[in-house]
Amino acid sequence: MKTSGRTRKRIASTTNPQHDPRRESSDQNSIKLKLTIAYDGTNHQGWQAQKNGVTIQQRIEEALQSLFPSVARIHGSSRTDTGVHALGMAAHVTIPKSEFHMTVRKVPLALNAFLPDDIRIINASRVPIGFHARFDCQRKQYRYQIWNHRTANPLLRSFTWHVPVKLDLDRMRQAAQGFVGKHDFRSLAANQDYESEDTVRTLFRCDLQASGSLITIIMEGDGFLYKMCRAIVGTLHQVGRGKKSAEDIPQILNQRARQYAGMTAPAHGLTLYRVLYSPPKQRDRF
């Protein structure tokens, strides 16, 4: 039976990392690095490598192979869609020590020399050999930006959703709190093939901040379903326009069907802002 990402995460969390078959092999002849990555997703077909279209993962793997020929794959914490951006994507890579001839501090500079201007390695750090960027993630924070003005802002057009109709921020803030907590978020998932237990997530934060016409929706949770962030934003958009209310949120969640929630907001307003991990334990081996 095919296992979902959520199920794999649970399995990994209860398995000894040194014997987890889902973690690629790593030994005393290799080092493992965690990369923090920022990118403008406008001109890429999302994060994950694929046969058709250029992706972020592909570009970074090509850069890595220019420096470390044996590197075949990097593993990201998330799989952002086409058009989605990142300021704090996390990924890990295993590199043979025989090919690693620089300090860790110099890795971002070296990789950035082989990357296009819209992708940058912000930081590199040594991590234990059992570390996995996806399975060890504790929280992810996404931020969605809306330009709420009758006229679009040409300088923000690639990073904000232009909504010309005035939104009621107080109603949106009230409704946003209905998503906070542990819920079954199937109604906010674009993919309805999840097993029932796989659609439960915990949202620790769902806040709205406004600066003039710029609205930022901050969502932080232990995980997100496919297009869940954008569905939350689309639902809050309808609340802001008076088409739904804060009182509708519990019912939307209880229906567990996508048609009861709001539209899926455009991808280009969404940014993976940061990924959080627990600090390594002293017994972890590097």
Buried (B, 14 or more C-beta within 10 A) or exposed (E): EEEBBBBBBBBBEEBEBEEBEBBBEBEEEBBBBBBBBBBBBBEBBBBBBEEEEBBBBBBBBEBBEBBBEEBEEBBBBBBBBBBBBBBBBBBBBBBBEEEBEEEBEEBBEBBBEBBBEBBBBBBBEEBBBBBBBBBBBEBBBBBBBBBBBEEEEEEBEBBBBBBEEEBEBEBBBBBBBBBBEEBBBBBBBEEEEBEEEBBBBBBEBBBBEBEEBBBBBBBBBBBBBBBBBBBBBBBBBBBBBEEBEBEBBEEBBEEBEBEBBBEBBBBBBBBBBBBBBEEBEEEEEE
